Amino acid sequence: MSKFWSSIVHELTPYIPGEQPKISNLIKLNTNENPYGPSPKVLAALQAEVADSLRLYPDPASDRVREAVANFYDVASNQVFVGNGSDEVLAHVFNALLKHEAPILFPDITYSFYPVYCGLYGIAYETVPLGPEFEIQVEDYMRPNGGIIFPNPNAPTGRLLALADIERLLKANQESVIVVDEAYIDFGGESAASLVQHYPNLLVTHTLSKARSLAGLRVGFAIGQAPLIEALNRVKDSFNSYPLDRFAISGAVAALEDKAYFEETRHKVMATRESLVAEMQALGFTVLPSAANFIFARHAERSGAELAALLRERNIIVRHFSKPARISEFLRITIGTNDQSSALIQALREILND
Ligand SMILES: *Cc1c(COP(=O)(O)O)cnc(C)c1O
């Protein structure tokens, strides 16, 4: 604490990102990074940016990225907003579209950054309990609100909400914006971007961090009708005109254009997930159905905290949330390579047999 702080700083409870340990030799299954590197075309595009042109500012509107996103999703480029990771995009979304009199709604178990943005911008919120199987029940959101946001698939559960349910909610909720955070959609769901033409209050956010293996490059985007995008641009241009640097712009374009690599790696991740789920179940774990690049699992007899600690002794890091109580026995495990999966299963077998 310091007398030099603005009053709001005293009130903030910042987000705590998953650990990025400095130790090598670690099997890192805690932050949902992709185990496969970015497309070789991305690496070539980044190398081409190492040039004298770095003395010049990048394109403030990142036109090439917006066009690549527009092509991929078959929308217009004025329906696309890009930012420095989807965390930044989400920050602008909270500020530009979710700050109203009525509280916004999001699930009680979800991405823990949402309440942090509410704290930063002074946005009132109410959490909506997940159903008995940890599912989002859209009926529970059909009440007056200042906006609705949830990840699809949800994090940290991995559970997918069907597009038909999202559409049902959009029809019932036309007075506020519904934000669908699709950080993990490419691992088993269908994007709601196809609904944007029909619903002026739908905003879909996305990231290149997970399915396109570019967590280190920091690129995220949002898709929605032009008036929503304009709100985001007004906030962005009151904050930082150049959220994407020259590397991020070129790398993002190359990643979005290399569909073959994207398809290959996301399918490898999904295949590894399916075999990991079966092996975990054989070891006595209950695994929630996952459409993401992670699974959420609990063991019938062993505590989540204990298992996380014992895995760590074996140089395997997974994520454990001690709160809320309903998920305190679960482990969130990122899908790695097949070799990493085998090492995880081997370690769990040793731990459980001890
Ligand atoms: C990873 C993640 C993000 C943030 O992605 P970045 O683009 O890396 O900032 C946003 N939402 C959810 C639910 C995530 O899991």
The ligand as an SDF file (V2000), in Angstrom:
LIG
                    3D

 15 15  0  0  0  0  0  0  0  0999 V2000
   -7.1430  -18.3320  -22.2090 C   0  0  0  0  0  0  0  0  0  0  0  0
   -8.4580  -17.6510  -22.0750 C   0  0  0  0  0  0  0  0  0  0  0  0
   -8.6400  -16.3320  -22.4690 C   0  0  0  0  0  0  0  0  0  0  0  0
   -7.4960  -15.4050  -22.7600 C   0  0  0  0  0  0  0  0  0  0  0  0
   -6.7920  -15.6350  -23.8470 O   0  0  0  0  0  0  0  0  0  0  0  0
   -5.6330  -14.6640  -24.2900 P   0  0  0  0  0  0  0  0  0  0  0  0
   -5.9850  -14.3850  -25.7020 O   0  0  0  0  0  0  0  0  0  0  0  0
   -4.3820  -15.4470  -24.1330 O   0  0  0  0  0  0  0  0  0  0  0  0
   -5.6430  -13.4230  -23.4610 O   0  0  0  0  0  0  0  0  0  0  0  0
   -9.9040  -15.7800  -22.4300 C   0  0  0  0  0  0  0  0  0  0  0  0
  -10.9480  -16.5010  -21.9760 N   0  0  0  0  0  0  0  0  0  0  0  0
  -10.8180  -17.7470  -21.5540 C   0  0  0  0  0  0  0  0  0  0  0  0
  -12.0010  -18.4870  -21.0410 C   0  0  0  0  0  0  0  0  0  0  0  0
   -9.5590  -18.3580  -21.5710 C   0  0  0  0  0  0  0  0  0  0  0  0
   -9.4030  -19.5810  -21.0850 O   0  0  0  0  0  0  0  0  0  0  0  0
  1  2  1  0
  2  3  1  0
  2 14  2  0
  3  4  1  0
  3 10  2  0
  4  5  1  0
  5  6  1  0
  6  7  2  0
  6  8  1  0
  6  9  1  0
 10 11  1  0
 11 12  2  0
 12 13  1  0
 12 14  1  0
 14 15  1  0
M  END
$$$$
